[in-house]
């Protein structure tokens, strides 16, 4: 299976880089993710070009320099160049070079561009700046999924399943009777569901302090290729705006590991009850 390359993928949550070099397969390619001494990130192939040893099993021997665990070659992970050969006359073969990839830290995540370097425009990273807003509480994590990333996108873009799959929790009759609208703006697709003047699903009613009266309920998904999604979902008293209710952004970043496996990065950002640890756990 071929993957889209000239797009941004989430390679890691930012805090994952704090533990040192991180190995992650993306679009079938073994990638080594590191953070340099000045805090900037780097991404290179995680395979020594000599005997294909995994470099994440090696030793950091300088800022941005990793030693291959097999024969001790040193590589600059930022440029991909071999900078030291401990054998013989020390000559460094021209082919002793790692592939490198453009990366950027945005919105609590490390983004990677798997395609042409000259096409890597960080302005094309979808806006999730709200995750660092002081008025939002954001939690994040990673779920390994043994499925193609497009199957997960299919599930998230079609929320008509909520009434059935999440019955008694997130589902309600209001969703079945709601209005669904699909809008495309450039490469971005919106799949919006509007469910007015009905009782809130049980989970949202509980978050709304057991309001118990009719609400307007919305579930609006934004999709940017190939698998970057933001679900804007919440409830507010019927006829009033969202500022009178409770809502959150549920963010989904689907990064293909292989044809049949996915790194499912997620985060949830809410503007209410910021210090409620029980809601955090839920």
Legacy VTK file of the C-alpha trace (Angstrom):
# vtk DataFile Version 3.0
C-alpha trace
ASCII
DATASET POLYDATA
POINTS 282 float
0.000 0.000 0.000
1.259 3.475 -0.823
0.821 6.339 1.629
0.425 10.062 1.106
3.878 11.564 1.639
3.525 15.332 1.039
1.370 15.794 4.139
2.001 16.279 7.848
1.617 13.355 10.248
1.859 13.341 14.032
4.978 11.327 14.856
4.862 11.624 18.645
3.408 13.541 21.542
5.919 16.212 22.514
6.577 14.800 25.973
7.613 11.447 24.479
10.854 13.066 23.293
11.924 13.775 26.870
12.879 10.130 27.451
15.579 10.159 24.761
15.730 8.715 21.240
12.396 7.252 20.206
11.907 4.581 17.538
8.641 4.701 15.598
7.588 3.176 12.292
5.643 5.626 10.108
4.208 4.796 6.683
6.217 1.585 6.813
9.519 3.416 7.404
11.620 3.005 10.595
12.116 6.498 12.034
14.388 7.748 14.825
13.013 10.776 16.705
15.305 12.823 18.933
15.496 16.184 20.678
18.738 18.136 20.346
20.427 20.096 23.101
18.752 23.356 22.104
15.333 21.694 22.269
14.803 21.383 18.524
13.572 18.001 17.254
15.018 15.808 14.537
13.814 12.802 12.569
16.004 10.428 10.613
15.925 6.860 9.382
16.392 4.450 12.250
18.574 2.087 10.264
22.340 2.203 9.866
23.130 2.146 6.131
26.027 -0.248 6.763
24.316 -3.351 8.159
20.848 -1.936 8.863
21.150 -2.080 12.660
18.458 -0.149 14.574
20.104 3.066 15.724
17.769 3.601 18.681
19.632 0.670 20.293
22.850 2.680 20.057
24.407 5.273 22.347
24.192 9.065 22.247
27.821 10.220 22.068
27.295 13.936 21.472
24.590 16.505 20.873
22.607 15.025 18.015
25.199 12.292 17.406
24.304 8.632 17.798
26.639 5.646 17.682
25.505 2.563 15.792
25.310 -0.400 18.190
26.770 -2.809 15.594
30.037 -1.309 14.305
30.274 2.028 16.106
29.720 4.418 13.195
28.637 7.887 14.364
25.779 9.728 12.669
24.577 13.311 12.937
20.812 12.794 13.175
20.099 16.359 12.051
21.947 16.174 8.737
22.058 12.395 8.338
25.825 12.460 7.731
28.211 9.855 9.081
30.711 11.884 11.123
33.022 9.183 12.448
34.249 5.773 11.293
36.301 4.022 14.014
37.688 1.404 11.631
40.777 1.304 9.395
41.832 4.685 8.046
38.553 6.266 9.167
37.397 6.949 5.622
33.676 7.679 5.490
31.882 6.195 2.445
29.624 8.615 0.595
26.710 6.193 0.941
26.997 6.222 4.736
24.133 8.658 5.253
20.753 8.556 6.948
17.546 9.817 5.434
16.219 12.862 7.278
12.707 14.272 7.506
11.335 17.773 8.191
9.713 18.019 11.632
7.976 20.683 13.685
6.663 20.853 17.235
3.159 22.298 17.229
0.164 21.990 19.539
1.812 19.545 21.956
2.878 17.143 19.206
5.824 16.424 16.934
4.768 16.594 13.285
6.711 14.872 10.512
6.748 15.361 6.740
7.532 12.124 4.913
7.714 13.627 1.414
9.791 16.148 -0.508
11.718 18.492 1.802
11.099 21.560 -0.349
7.331 21.044 -0.105
7.264 20.936 3.703
5.294 24.061 4.640
4.477 24.274 8.363
1.566 26.578 7.523
-0.158 23.431 6.283
-0.249 21.933 9.790
-3.938 22.138 10.831
-4.684 24.561 13.653
-4.949 22.930 17.071
-3.517 25.903 18.949
-6.326 25.740 21.515
-4.597 22.768 23.192
-2.158 25.197 24.842
-4.786 27.804 25.727
-4.732 28.597 29.455
-8.520 28.428 29.438
-8.498 24.805 28.297
-7.662 21.577 30.076
-6.017 19.152 27.631
-5.265 15.470 28.134
-3.509 13.326 25.527
-2.448 9.771 24.809
-1.637 7.117 22.230
-3.567 3.970 21.292
-1.895 1.333 19.061
-4.563 -0.003 16.678
-4.207 -3.153 14.587
-6.137 -1.749 11.628
-5.634 0.462 8.610
-5.896 4.139 9.515
-8.609 4.754 6.908
-10.984 2.397 8.732
-10.620 4.519 11.864
-11.300 7.664 9.833
-14.448 6.054 8.410
-15.695 5.447 11.942
-14.991 8.970 13.135
-16.414 10.771 10.115
-19.763 8.941 10.264
-21.209 9.537 13.731
-24.570 7.985 12.888
-23.256 4.953 14.815
-23.238 6.842 18.126
-26.913 6.145 18.840
-26.268 2.407 18.660
-22.642 1.720 19.528
-22.690 4.174 22.444
-26.301 3.628 23.551
-26.881 4.604 27.163
-23.825 6.865 27.205
-23.058 9.154 24.302
-26.018 8.005 22.206
-29.559 9.408 22.208
-32.707 9.545 20.065
-31.837 13.174 19.281
-28.891 12.039 17.181
-31.134 9.848 15.036
-33.422 12.804 14.289
-30.625 15.332 13.886
-29.590 17.081 10.687
-26.360 15.972 9.016
-24.403 18.253 6.699
-21.158 17.692 4.785
-19.120 20.695 3.632
-15.808 20.782 1.764
-13.470 23.784 1.835
-10.329 23.098 -0.180
-8.833 19.892 1.205
-10.761 20.173 4.475
-14.033 18.294 4.971
-16.613 19.051 7.681
-19.119 16.404 8.760
-21.555 18.242 11.039
-24.492 16.856 12.978
-27.044 19.213 14.612
-29.516 17.748 17.116
-31.729 20.539 18.532
-34.292 20.716 21.337
-34.098 17.250 22.859
-32.713 15.593 25.955
-28.944 15.343 26.193
-27.191 11.962 25.986
-26.552 10.623 29.518
-22.822 11.384 29.515
-23.338 14.969 28.397
-26.248 15.463 30.807
-23.958 14.374 33.664
-21.230 16.758 32.493
-23.907 19.484 32.418
-24.649 18.886 36.113
-27.697 16.711 35.343
-29.483 19.529 33.544
-32.416 17.264 32.637
-34.136 19.703 30.251
-34.064 19.972 26.428
-30.742 20.992 24.928
-29.197 21.632 21.557
-26.537 19.003 20.863
-23.876 19.274 18.172
-21.221 16.888 16.857
-19.063 18.648 14.249
-16.067 16.824 12.802
-13.318 18.542 10.819
-11.050 16.327 8.687
-7.731 17.292 7.107
-5.880 14.728 5.010
-4.819 12.131 5.568
-6.116 11.488 9.090
-6.195 14.664 11.196
-9.560 15.256 12.884
-11.129 17.577 15.421
-14.552 16.775 16.887
-16.327 19.812 18.316
-19.073 18.348 20.502
-21.271 19.665 23.281
-24.686 20.638 24.601
-26.325 23.929 25.568
-29.844 24.883 26.731
-32.219 24.732 23.776
-32.157 27.991 21.824
-29.072 29.371 23.582
-25.468 29.471 22.364
-22.576 27.201 23.288
-21.322 29.710 25.835
-24.256 28.671 28.039
-23.457 24.963 27.893
-20.566 22.499 28.110
-18.439 21.347 25.200
-15.034 19.977 24.283
-12.720 19.296 21.387
-11.887 15.623 20.855
-8.807 15.502 18.651
-7.800 12.466 16.592
-4.446 12.122 14.807
-4.213 8.935 12.760
-0.690 8.071 11.635
-0.226 4.879 9.623
2.437 2.611 11.036
1.971 -0.028 8.340
-0.829 -0.982 5.982
-2.527 -2.831 8.840
-1.574 -0.837 11.939
-2.015 2.741 13.136
-0.616 5.098 15.748
-3.841 6.632 17.070
-2.839 9.812 18.910
-5.691 11.514 20.736
-6.270 14.526 22.920
-9.279 16.081 24.630
-9.505 19.821 25.331
-12.286 21.196 27.533
-13.005 24.740 28.780
-14.993 23.735 31.884
-14.143 22.263 35.303
-10.448 22.560 34.535
-9.322 21.122 37.868
-11.838 18.293 38.183
-9.735 15.127 38.367
-12.801 12.881 38.135
-13.584 14.328 34.709
-9.944 13.831 33.786
-10.255 10.144 34.610
-13.573 9.796 32.780
LINES 1 283
282 0 1 2 3 4 5 6 7 8 9 10 11 12 13 14 15 16 17 18 19 20 21 22 23 24 25 26 27 28 29 30 31 32 33 34 35 36 37 38 39 40 41 42 43 44 45 46 47 48 49 50 51 52 53 54 55 56 57 58 59 60 61 62 63 64 65 66 67 68 69 70 71 72 73 74 75 76 77 78 79 80 81 82 83 84 85 86 87 88 89 90 91 92 93 94 95 96 97 98 99 100 101 102 103 104 105 106 107 108 109 110 111 112 113 114 115 116 117 118 119 120 121 122 123 124 125 126 127 128 129 130 131 132 133 134 135 136 137 138 139 140 141 142 143 144 145 146 147 148 149 150 151 152 153 154 155 156 157 158 159 160 161 162 163 164 165 166 167 168 169 170 171 172 173 174 175 176 177 178 179 180 181 182 183 184 185 186 187 188 189 190 191 192 193 194 195 196 197 198 199 200 201 202 203 204 205 206 207 208 209 210 211 212 213 214 215 216 217 218 219 220 221 222 223 224 225 226 227 228 229 230 231 232 233 234 235 236 237 238 239 240 241 242 243 244 245 246 247 248 249 250 251 252 253 254 255 256 257 258 259 260 261 262 263 264 265 266 267 268 269 270 271 272 273 274 275 276 277 278 279 280 281
